[in-house]
Amino acid sequence: MATLRAGLVIAKPNPVAVLAAIERAEAGGLDAVWSTVGGVAPDAVTLFAAAAVRTTRITLGTSIVPTYPRHPAVLASQALAITGLAPGRFRLGIGPSHRPTIEGAFGISMGTPLDHLREYLNVLRDLLWNGRTDFAGTYYTVHLALPPTIAPPRTPLLISALRANAFRLAGEIADGAISWICPVPYLIGTALPAMRAGAEAARRPVPPLVGHVPVAMHTDRQAVRAAARSRLAMYGRLPFYARMFADAGFPVGSDGAMPDALLDTLVVAGTPETVRARLEAIQAAGVDELIVTHVPVADDDAEEAALISALA
């Protein structure tokens, strides 16, 4: 069996269930788990601090922390807490999120998201890699240093990416790009060349491309489509994603409806053997690492257990 670099998204209804799922993932042999920060749900960064002391080996990653609601110095402080509890086991994925969330729900003006993300990452990099920052930009002016007793943990800093300019930015300044529900041909044909161009311009190695893949442990295609449409429908209505789908050759309807062909491309489904083979093929095509989101179809617990076994 080929080596598969893949982690599982943990999405549970309450903090106790999240921590139990992370412990099950580690016991099942997974190398990494990921969680998303959003809205006013229990905070994944806070939960990872608890998970850090209840696990010993598994890597904890955010995919993603929205940048606008949380000052980079505050996030750096949280990262220091987790890395102090679990040295070398925390990866920090950040991203601008979406206008309906940031402007519509939080009431925060986004300005130019990629420029904001660049500044945010610069401040985080200064603090978590160099120990101090004296940064002055359009969005942030920050003059801070870590306490002298704390060494910079050099936490890997990844950014979310959907379209070519974001992947290019990742290649230029980040420790990786995290995609979400991007068709694999789009990742290979658009994302990777953009990352290489950004890395070449910055004269640095190309960082990893992390592909976010929905997986259903079920063989009934119609049932998989129904489950996937229920879980993923919102993305067709978000402008950032709709434009990416169009770039990838899968335009959504005027109402944001995702066609069957797009769902079939995005969602890996089948038996454990089929799922494992498909994920290995995606990695072999050039996606360095995978973040897997479980799409339950009939029996959530049994299917999740089968998925952990297939990934481990």
C-alpha positions as CSV (number, residue, x, y, z in Angstrom):
1,M,0.0,0.0,0.0
2,A,1.4,3.4,-1.0
3,T,2.1,6.1,1.6
4,L,-0.9,8.4,1.8
5,R,-0.4,11.9,3.2
6,A,-3.9,12.6,4.4
7,G,-5.7,14.1,7.4
8,L,-9.4,14.1,8.4
9,V,-11.6,17.1,9.1
10,I,-13.2,16.8,12.5
11,A,-16.7,18.3,12.5
12,K,-18.8,17.4,15.5
13,P,-21.7,19.0,17.2
14,N,-20.0,19.9,20.5
15,P,-16.5,20.2,22.1
16,V,-16.8,16.8,23.9
17,A,-17.5,15.1,20.7
18,V,-14.7,16.9,18.9
19,L,-12.1,15.8,21.4
20,A,-13.4,12.2,21.4
21,A,-13.2,12.2,17.6
22,I,-9.6,13.5,17.6
23,E,-8.6,10.8,20.2
24,R,-10.3,8.1,18.0
25,A,-8.4,9.4,14.9
26,E,-5.1,9.1,16.7
27,A,-5.9,5.7,18.0
28,G,-7.0,4.7,14.5
29,G,-3.6,5.6,13.1
30,L,-4.2,8.9,11.4
31,D,-1.3,11.3,11.2
32,A,-3.3,14.5,11.1
33,V,-6.7,16.1,11.9
34,W,-8.0,19.4,10.7
35,S,-10.8,21.7,11.9
36,T,-12.5,24.9,10.6
37,V,-13.1,28.1,12.5
38,G,-16.3,29.9,11.6
39,G,-19.3,31.9,12.9
40,V,-19.9,31.4,16.6
41,A,-19.4,27.7,16.8
42,P,-17.0,26.3,19.4
43,D,-13.6,27.6,18.5
44,A,-11.3,25.1,16.9
45,V,-8.1,26.8,18.0
46,T,-9.3,26.6,21.6
47,L,-10.3,23.0,21.2
48,F,-6.9,22.1,19.8
49,A,-5.3,23.3,23.0
50,A,-7.4,20.8,24.8
51,A,-6.7,18.1,22.2
52,A,-2.9,18.8,22.5
53,V,-2.9,17.5,26.1
54,R,-5.1,14.5,25.3
55,T,-3.0,13.2,22.4
56,T,0.6,12.4,21.9
57,R,1.3,12.1,18.2
58,I,-1.3,13.4,15.9
59,T,-0.8,16.7,14.0
60,L,-3.5,19.4,14.6
61,G,-4.3,21.8,11.7
62,T,-6.7,24.7,11.1
63,S,-8.4,24.8,7.7
64,I,-9.0,27.7,8.1
65,V,-9.0,30.5,10.6
66,P,-10.7,33.5,9.0
67,T,-8.4,36.5,9.2
68,Y,-10.7,39.5,9.5
69,P,-12.3,38.8,12.9
70,R,-9.1,37.9,14.7
71,H,-6.0,40.2,15.0
72,P,-2.8,38.4,13.9
73,A,-1.2,39.0,17.2
74,V,-4.1,37.3,19.0
75,L,-3.8,34.3,16.7
76,A,-0.1,34.2,17.3
77,S,-0.7,34.1,21.1
78,Q,-3.1,31.2,20.6
79,A,-0.6,29.4,18.4
80,L,2.1,29.8,21.1
81,A,-0.2,28.1,23.6
82,I,-0.8,25.1,21.4
83,T,2.8,24.7,20.3
84,G,3.9,24.9,23.9
85,L,1.6,22.0,24.7
86,A,2.2,20.0,21.5
87,P,5.6,21.0,20.0
88,G,5.8,20.4,16.3
89,R,2.2,19.2,16.0
90,F,0.3,22.4,15.0
91,R,-0.2,23.8,11.5
92,L,-2.0,27.1,11.1
93,G,-4.1,27.6,8.0
94,I,-5.6,31.0,7.6
95,G,-7.7,32.7,4.9
96,P,-10.0,35.7,4.2
97,S,-13.3,33.7,4.2
98,H,-16.2,35.1,2.1
99,R,-18.0,38.4,1.8
100,P,-21.4,37.1,2.9
101,T,-19.7,36.0,6.1
102,I,-17.2,38.8,6.8
103,E,-19.3,41.7,5.5
104,G,-22.8,40.3,5.8
105,A,-22.6,38.5,9.2
106,F,-19.7,40.3,11.0
107,G,-20.1,43.7,9.4
108,I,-16.4,44.0,8.7
109,S,-15.3,45.7,5.4
110,M,-13.0,43.3,3.5
111,G,-11.2,45.8,1.2
112,T,-8.9,43.7,-1.0
113,P,-8.8,40.2,0.5
114,L,-5.4,39.0,-0.9
115,D,-3.7,42.2,0.2
116,H,-5.2,41.8,3.6
117,L,-4.1,38.2,3.7
118,R,-0.5,39.1,2.7
119,E,-0.2,41.6,5.5
120,Y,-1.8,39.2,8.0
121,L,0.6,36.5,7.1
122,N,3.6,38.9,7.3
123,V,2.7,39.8,10.9
124,L,2.2,36.1,11.8
125,R,5.5,35.1,10.2
126,D,7.4,37.8,12.0
127,L,6.0,36.8,15.4
128,L,6.0,33.0,15.0
129,W,9.3,32.6,13.1
130,N,11.4,35.7,14.0
131,G,10.0,36.6,17.4
132,R,9.1,40.2,16.7
133,T,7.4,42.4,14.2
134,D,7.6,46.0,13.2
135,F,5.1,46.0,10.4
136,A,3.3,49.0,8.9
137,G,0.8,48.4,6.1
138,T,-2.6,49.4,4.8
139,Y,-4.5,47.0,7.2
140,Y,-2.1,46.5,10.1
141,T,0.5,48.4,12.0
142,V,2.0,46.2,14.6
143,H,5.1,46.6,16.8
144,L,5.4,43.6,19.1
145,A,7.9,41.0,20.3
146,L,7.6,37.6,22.0
147,P,8.6,37.4,25.7
148,P,12.4,36.7,25.9
149,T,11.6,33.3,27.5
150,I,9.7,32.0,24.5
151,A,11.5,30.9,21.4
152,P,9.7,31.4,18.1
153,P,8.1,28.0,17.3
154,R,8.3,28.4,13.5
155,T,4.7,27.2,13.1
156,P,3.9,26.2,9.5
157,L,1.6,28.9,8.1
158,L,-0.7,27.9,5.2
159,I,-3.2,30.0,3.4
160,S,-6.5,29.1,1.7
161,A,-6.6,29.4,-2.1
162,L,-9.3,29.1,-4.7
163,R,-8.1,31.0,-7.8
164,A,-4.8,31.5,-9.5
165,N,-3.8,34.7,-7.7
166,A,-4.3,33.1,-4.3
167,F,-2.3,30.1,-5.3
168,R,0.5,32.3,-6.6
169,L,0.5,34.2,-3.3
170,A,0.8,30.9,-1.5
171,G,3.8,30.0,-3.6
172,E,5.4,33.3,-2.8
173,I,5.0,33.7,0.9
174,A,3.2,30.7,2.6
175,D,4.2,27.2,3.8
176,G,1.4,25.7,1.8
177,A,-1.9,26.3,-0.1
178,I,-5.1,24.7,1.2
179,S,-7.8,24.3,-1.5
180,W,-11.4,23.3,-0.8
181,I,-13.6,21.4,-3.3
182,C,-11.4,22.3,-6.2
183,P,-11.6,19.8,-9.1
184,V,-8.3,17.9,-9.3
185,P,-7.6,18.8,-13.0
186,Y,-8.0,22.5,-11.9
187,L,-5.5,21.9,-9.1
188,I,-3.0,20.3,-11.4
189,G,-3.5,22.7,-14.4
190,T,-4.1,26.0,-12.6
191,A,-3.1,25.9,-9.0
192,L,0.3,24.2,-9.3
193,P,1.6,26.4,-12.1
194,A,0.5,29.5,-10.2
195,M,2.3,28.3,-7.1
196,R,5.4,27.5,-9.1
197,A,5.3,31.0,-10.6
198,G,4.9,32.6,-7.1
199,A,7.8,30.6,-5.7
200,E,10.0,31.3,-8.7
201,A,9.4,35.1,-8.3
202,A,10.3,34.9,-4.6
203,R,13.3,32.6,-5.3
204,R,12.1,29.9,-2.9
205,P,11.0,26.3,-3.1
206,V,7.5,25.5,-4.1
207,P,5.5,24.9,-0.9
208,P,3.0,21.9,-0.6
209,L,-0.3,22.0,-2.3
210,V,-2.9,20.6,0.1
211,G,-6.1,19.4,-1.6
212,H,-9.4,19.4,0.4
213,V,-11.4,16.4,-0.8
214,P,-15.0,15.3,0.2
215,V,-15.2,11.5,0.7
216,A,-18.3,9.3,0.9
217,M,-17.9,5.7,2.0
218,H,-20.8,4.5,-0.1
219,T,-21.3,2.8,-3.5
220,D,-24.7,4.2,-4.5
221,R,-24.0,7.1,-6.8
222,Q,-27.4,8.7,-6.5
223,A,-27.3,8.5,-2.7
224,V,-23.8,10.0,-2.7
225,R,-24.9,12.8,-4.9
226,A,-27.9,13.6,-2.7
227,A,-25.7,13.6,0.5
228,A,-23.0,15.7,-1.2
229,R,-25.5,18.2,-2.6
230,S,-27.0,18.6,0.9
231,R,-23.6,19.3,2.4
232,L,-22.0,21.3,-0.4
233,A,-24.8,23.3,-1.9
234,M,-23.9,26.5,-0.2
235,Y,-20.6,26.7,-2.1
236,G,-22.3,27.1,-5.4
237,R,-24.0,30.3,-4.1
238,L,-20.7,31.8,-2.8
239,P,-19.2,34.1,-5.5
240,F,-15.6,33.1,-4.8
241,Y,-16.4,29.4,-5.3
242,A,-18.8,30.0,-8.3
243,R,-16.0,31.8,-10.2
244,M,-13.5,29.0,-9.4
245,F,-16.0,26.3,-10.6
246,A,-16.4,28.3,-13.8
247,D,-12.6,28.5,-14.2
248,A,-12.5,24.7,-13.8
249,G,-15.1,24.1,-16.5
250,F,-18.1,23.5,-14.2
251,P,-20.2,26.6,-14.2
252,V,-23.0,26.5,-11.6
253,G,-26.6,27.5,-12.3
254,S,-27.9,31.0,-11.8
255,D,-29.3,29.8,-8.5
256,G,-26.0,28.3,-7.5
257,A,-27.1,24.7,-8.2
258,M,-24.2,22.4,-8.6
259,P,-24.5,20.0,-11.6
260,D,-24.1,16.2,-11.1
261,A,-20.9,16.3,-13.1
262,L,-19.3,18.7,-10.7
263,L,-20.4,16.6,-7.7
264,D,-19.0,13.4,-9.3
265,T,-15.7,15.2,-9.9
266,L,-15.4,16.6,-6.4
267,V,-16.5,13.7,-4.2
268,V,-14.5,10.5,-3.9
269,A,-16.9,7.6,-3.2
270,G,-17.0,3.8,-3.1
271,T,-15.6,0.9,-1.1
272,P,-12.6,1.5,1.2
273,E,-10.3,0.0,-1.4
274,T,-11.7,2.2,-4.2
275,V,-11.5,5.3,-2.0
276,R,-7.9,4.6,-1.0
277,A,-6.9,4.1,-4.6
278,R,-8.6,7.3,-5.7
279,L,-6.9,9.3,-3.0
280,E,-3.5,7.8,-3.9
281,A,-4.1,8.7,-7.5
282,I,-4.9,12.3,-6.6
283,Q,-1.7,12.5,-4.6
284,A,0.3,10.8,-7.4
285,A,-1.1,13.4,-9.9
286,G,0.7,16.2,-8.0
287,V,-1.3,17.1,-4.9
288,D,1.2,16.9,-2.1
289,E,-1.2,16.2,0.8
290,L,-5.0,15.7,1.3
291,I,-7.5,17.0,3.8
292,V,-10.5,14.7,3.7
293,T,-14.0,15.7,4.7
294,H,-16.4,12.9,5.5
295,V,-19.7,13.0,3.7
296,P,-22.0,10.7,5.6
297,V,-24.6,8.9,3.5
298,A,-26.4,6.2,5.6
299,D,-24.5,5.4,8.8
300,D,-22.3,8.3,9.9
301,D,-20.4,6.4,12.7
302,A,-19.8,3.2,10.7
303,E,-18.8,5.1,7.5
304,E,-16.4,7.4,9.5
305,A,-14.8,4.4,11.1
306,A,-14.3,2.9,7.6
307,L,-12.8,6.1,6.3
308,I,-10.3,6.3,9.2
309,S,-9.3,2.8,8.5
310,A,-8.9,3.6,4.7
311,L,-6.8,6.7,5.5
312,A,-4.5,5.2,8.2
